[in-house]
Amino acid sequence: MSAAALDAGAAAQLVGFGLTPRLRPAGDPAYAELVERFAADAAFADVVGYVAGGLGLAVLDVGASGIVLAPAPGSPFAQRLSDYRANLSVNDRLLHGLIHVGIAAYCYPTAASLADSDVRVCSVAGVERFLRDAAARLREQHGECDPDADAPELEQAWRLYLRRQAARDTGDGRVGVSTTTAMVRFALERLAEQGMLSRTSDAEGGTYRALHRYRVEVRELAATRAYGVLAAAGTGG
């Protein structure tokens, strides 16, 4: 077998490791060896990029936490709404989108927080309060005027958030699934399943530690208008 074929096989193996987000190089010697090779061998790093690109994936980061990949639009690895949660209404789609941006802004509210190495922690209750306070500030700023033409869906989402109950007792001790608290909990649990967060306790409805993989993902999100608006509103800016 040629050296080029061996390199392509090793690159595909590294990409495959990245598609198992909970796997870490520290727990797999073969993974660790490939990460080290990526850092030391620029030609191999290029092959990894080509293999990932051919699958519709972008390499965002490679380091001690492993390889972080992001699917391009249309990639077979891009998450569909039905993969996230089935049978969501249009309003619930907007709310879940807002919640995910809100989690990112809660954990990393400034450019400096994305660059530092501090451990970021979030909880179901903390994120819900952050989003509700941010939405209330945005209502104070915008009143009942027409939605911003640059971000109509964002404005619709935060108005929906304020109209939705934070919690509702179902009679058996559970929180209603259509409440914002339940939606935030679902979003955090999905991020944990994807290796972005690690659950640390049951405090505040569930408390999570943000992992390096999540920081890398948020760096890509930080350039969006929705992230900037929520980060500023959530911190009173």
C-alpha positions in Angstrom: 0.0 0.0 0.0 1.4 3.4 -0.9 2.3 6.1 1.6 -0.4 8.4 0.3 -3.0 5.7 0.9 -1.8 5.0 4.4 -1.9 8.8 5.1 -5.5 9.0 3.8 -6.5 6.0 6.0 -4.9 7.6 9.1 -6.6 10.9 8.3 -10.0 9.2 7.9 -9.4 7.5 11.2 -8.8 10.8 12.9 -11.9 12.3 11.3 -13.8 9.2 12.5 -12.6 9.8 16.1 -14.0 13.4 15.8 -17.4 12.0 14.9 -17.5 10.3 18.3 -17.6 13.5 20.3 -17.4 12.0 23.8 -14.2 10.2 22.9 -11.0 11.9 24.1 -7.3 11.3 23.1 -6.4 10.6 26.7 -8.6 7.5 26.7 -7.4 6.1 23.3 -3.7 5.8 22.4 -4.4 5.6 18.7 -6.4 8.8 18.9 -3.7 10.5 20.9 -1.0 9.4 18.4 -3.0 10.9 15.4 -3.5 14.2 17.2 0.2 14.4 17.9 0.9 13.6 14.2 -1.5 16.3 13.1 0.4 18.9 15.2 3.8 17.8 14.0 3.2 17.0 10.3 1.8 19.8 8.2 1.4 17.5 5.2 -0.7 15.1 7.3 -2.8 18.0 8.6 -3.5 19.0 5.0 -4.7 15.4 4.2 -7.0 15.5 7.3 -8.5 18.7 6.0 -9.1 17.2 2.5 -10.7 14.1 3.9 -12.9 16.1 6.2 -13.8 18.5 3.4 -14.8 15.6 1.2 -17.3 14.6 3.8 -18.7 18.1 4.1 -16.9 18.8 7.4 -14.6 21.6 8.5 -11.8 21.1 11.0 -12.2 23.7 13.7 -9.6 22.6 16.1 -7.2 19.8 16.9 -5.6 19.5 20.3 -5.6 17.7 23.7 -9.4 17.5 23.6 -9.3 15.9 20.2 -10.4 17.0 16.8 -13.4 19.3 16.6 -15.4 19.2 13.4 -18.3 21.2 12.0 -20.7 20.1 9.2 -21.2 22.4 6.3 -24.7 23.1 5.0 -25.9 20.0 3.1 -23.4 17.7 4.7 -24.6 14.2 5.5 -23.5 14.9 9.0 -25.5 18.1 9.4 -28.1 17.8 12.1 -31.7 18.0 11.0 -34.4 19.4 13.2 -36.1 16.0 13.3 -32.8 14.6 14.7 -32.8 17.2 17.4 -36.5 16.8 18.4 -39.4 15.5 16.4 -42.6 17.4 15.7 -41.5 20.8 16.8 -43.9 23.7 15.9 -42.6 26.8 14.2 -42.6 28.7 17.5 -40.8 25.9 19.3 -38.1 25.8 16.7 -37.5 29.5 17.2 -37.4 29.1 20.9 -35.0 26.2 20.8 -32.8 28.2 18.5 -32.8 31.2 20.9 -32.0 28.9 23.8 -28.9 27.5 22.1 -27.6 30.9 21.3 -28.5 32.0 24.9 -26.5 29.1 26.4 -23.5 30.2 24.4 -23.9 33.8 25.4 -24.4 32.8 29.0 -21.2 30.8 29.1 -19.1 33.2 27.0 -20.6 36.7 27.2 -17.5 38.5 25.8 -14.7 38.0 23.4 -12.3 37.8 26.4 -14.2 35.0 27.9 -13.8 33.0 24.7 -10.1 33.6 24.8 -9.4 32.8 28.4 -9.0 29.3 29.9 -11.5 29.7 32.8 -13.9 26.9 33.3 -17.4 28.0 32.4 -20.4 26.5 34.3 -24.1 26.8 33.5 -27.3 25.5 34.9 -30.9 25.0 33.8 -32.1 27.7 36.2 -29.2 30.0 35.4 -29.7 29.9 31.7 -33.5 30.3 32.0 -33.1 33.4 34.2 -30.4 34.8 31.8 -32.7 34.4 28.8 -35.8 35.8 30.5 -33.8 38.8 31.8 -32.3 39.4 28.3 -35.7 39.2 26.6 -37.2 41.6 29.2 -34.4 44.1 28.5 -34.9 43.8 24.7 -38.6 44.5 25.2 -37.7 47.6 27.2 -35.4 48.7 24.4 -37.8 47.9 21.5 -41.2 48.2 23.0 -43.9 47.2 20.5 -42.2 48.6 17.4 -41.8 46.6 14.2 -39.2 43.8 14.3 -35.7 44.7 13.2 -35.4 44.0 9.5 -31.9 42.6 10.1 -33.0 39.9 12.6 -36.8 39.4 12.5 -36.6 35.8 13.7 -34.5 36.8 16.8 -37.1 39.5 17.8 -40.0 37.0 17.3 -38.1 34.4 19.4 -37.5 36.6 22.4 -41.1 37.9 22.4 -42.3 34.3 22.3 -39.9 33.5 25.2 -41.5 36.1 27.4 -45.0 34.8 26.6 -44.0 31.2 27.4 -44.2 30.0 31.0 -40.9 29.3 32.8 -42.5 26.3 34.6 -45.8 24.6 34.8 -46.7 21.8 37.2 -48.1 18.8 35.4 -49.6 17.3 38.6 -47.1 14.5 38.9 -44.1 16.6 39.9 -42.7 17.1 36.4 -42.2 20.3 34.6 -44.3 20.7 31.4 -42.3 19.9 28.3 -43.5 23.1 26.6 -42.1 25.4 29.3 -38.9 27.3 28.8 -37.3 25.5 31.8 -37.9 22.1 30.1 -36.6 23.4 26.8 -33.4 24.7 28.4 -33.0 21.4 30.2 -33.4 19.5 26.9 -30.9 21.8 25.1 -28.3 21.3 27.8 -28.8 17.5 27.8 -28.3 17.4 24.1 -25.1 19.4 24.3 -23.9 17.0 26.9 -24.7 14.0 24.7 -22.7 15.7 21.9 -19.6 16.0 24.1 -19.9 19.8 24.5 -20.8 19.9 28.1 -20.3 17.6 31.1 -23.0 17.4 33.8 -21.6 18.0 37.2 -24.6 18.0 39.6 -28.4 18.2 39.9 -28.2 21.7 41.4 -30.3 24.4 39.8 -32.2 21.8 37.7 -28.9 20.4 36.4 -25.5 22.0 36.4 -23.0 21.6 33.6 -19.3 22.4 32.8 -18.5 23.7 29.4 -15.8 21.6 27.6 -13.2 22.8 25.2 -15.1 21.5 22.3 -18.0 23.8 23.2 -15.7 26.8 23.4 -14.5 26.1 19.9 -18.0 25.8 18.6 -19.1 29.1 20.2 -16.2 30.9 18.6 -17.9 30.1 15.3 -21.2 31.4 16.6 -19.8 34.5 18.2 -19.8 36.4 14.9 -23.6 36.1 14.5 -25.9 39.0 15.3 -28.1 36.9 17.5 -25.2 36.0 19.8 -24.1 39.6 20.0 -27.6 40.9 20.9 -28.2 38.3 23.5 -24.8 38.6 25.1 -25.2 42.4 25.4 -28.8 42.2 26.7 -28.1 39.4 29.1 -25.3 41.4 30.7 -27.1 44.6 30.7 -25.0 46.1 27.9 
